[in-house]
């Protein structure tokens, strides 16, 4: 396993980030592992969460009329 950096994730859409996040957990479950068993995976998951928070925070709220 390797670390996926925040810079590598910048050009990924929110939907793709969510899919990647869930596919990593599915892969761990298939191998009967938890994220705590794989420190590099934990770093990657935190990077995905950080980019998701940033991208979702950049959305402009819809005007309320």
C-alpha positions in Angstrom: 0.0 0.0 0.0 1.1 3.6 -0.6 0.0 7.0 0.5 -2.2 9.1 -1.7 -1.4 12.8 -1.0 -3.7 15.7 -0.8 -2.0 17.2 -3.9 -2.9 14.0 -5.9 -6.5 14.3 -4.8 -7.0 17.9 -5.7 -8.3 17.2 -9.2 -10.7 14.5 -8.0 -14.4 15.3 -7.8 -16.4 14.9 -4.5 -18.2 11.9 -5.9 -14.9 10.2 -6.8 -13.4 11.0 -3.4 -16.3 9.4 -1.7 -16.1 6.4 -3.9 -12.4 6.0 -3.3 -12.9 6.3 0.5 -15.5 3.6 0.5 -13.6 1.3 -1.8 -10.6 1.5 0.5 -12.8 0.3 3.4 -14.3 -2.4 1.3 -10.8 -3.6 0.3 -9.8 -3.7 3.9 -13.0 -5.6 4.8 -12.3 -8.2 2.1 -8.8 -8.7 3.6 -10.3 -8.9 7.1 -8.3 -5.8 8.2 -9.2 -2.6 9.9 -7.8 0.8 9.0 -5.9 0.7 12.3 -3.9 -2.3 11.0 -2.5 -0.2 8.1 -0.9 3.1 9.0 -0.3 4.2 5.4 -4.0 3.6 4.7 -4.9 5.7 7.7 -2.8 8.6 6.3 -4.6 8.2 2.9 -8.0 8.1 4.5 -7.2 11.3 6.5 -6.0 13.0 3.3 -9.3 12.1 1.5 -11.3 13.4 4.4 -9.3 16.7 4.5 -9.8 17.2 0.7 -13.5 16.4 1.0 -14.0 18.8 3.9 -12.2 21.5 1.9 -14.1 20.9 -1.3 -17.5 20.7 0.4 -16.7 23.9 2.3 -16.1 25.7 -0.9 -19.6 25.2 -2.1 -21.5 28.5 -2.2 -24.9 28.2 -0.4 -27.9 28.7 -2.6 -29.5 32.1 -2.3 -32.5 32.1 0.1 -35.3 34.2 -1.3 
